[in-house]
Amino acid sequence: MHNVITARIKIMANLNVAERRVPQDGRVELEVDFRKIDVRIATLPTLHGEKIVIRILDLGHGLSSVSSLGFSEPNERRFLQQIEASSGVVLITGPTGSGKSTTLYSALSHLNRDDVNIITVEDPVEYQLDGVNQVQVHHAAGMTFSRGLRAILRQDPNVIMIGEIRDAETAEIAVRAAITGHLVLSTLHTNSAAGAVTRLADMGVEPFLISSSVRCVVAQRLVRKICPHCKTEYEPLPAEIKRLSDHGLYTNRLFHGAGCGDCGRTGYKGRIAIHEVLEVDDAMRAMVLAKRSDHDYFAHALKQGMIPLMADGLRKAAEGQTTLAEVYRVLGKE
């Protein structure tokens, strides 16, 4: 049935059914139980036929507010303070599928007022926001991130959102836009918040531009939430107690999902984000100009009160929102 199913999916997404030698990307909007579902289709030719991945976006679910993203109280306070600034770059980092776009849209939703001119350049436009000027990238027509960004700067924006900083040209225009009085929100593919500074430098952005533009970097991952219907308490093992206490967390009970019909016997239902919010202060700006290492940025941020990803994940496990096994699966045990 493989070839038949593959062909059917490709037809639904308006892809070329006859072309099996190159990767293709498409999308299809479905309606399930009176809710709009956006389905992303990505094909990849492999040795034994085409591999297809389907990403599902629930358009009917509505946009999350910043308060519902799973930020811990200090992280949420820092994040809101940074996105409410009049200028600078705020970056959301993480691997593909870690919820970066959802966090960006939530930030835009928070900032969206009649007196604020918000313009976005996206590939593709995922959610449509009322009162926001959203621009779709179209490479075939020559509408790239950098070209769109240049045009946007002549449209008198207060807030600019770039779907992703992918190349040196986009990065350069973004930081220069921030220096000239715009708030720029974007995403970047790095493993940690501290790594974003080095990544921009690797792209060819001058250290003085990075130090004077970047305000804040948020690193993010998604972990599965324990199913509320089969949530079961257990007594933690000595190794688990030690791991939690190393991060200043003390509890004599943890939770896991026993597995039920509601969660497909997995013990998990839904997902929640874990974060680290790195704020760039004057001392770190001096470190950026001196081209210091990621480790130095991370160590400085810890001294300034940054909660690392692992500590945030373990705190959510201690609170019974997720499991230690899930935090280790996403972040490793280091």
Summary of the structure (lengths in Angstrom):
residues: 334
radius of gyration: 21.5
end to end distance: 42.9
largest distance: 60.7
contacts: 1035
relative contact order: 0.11
helix: 38%
strand: 27%
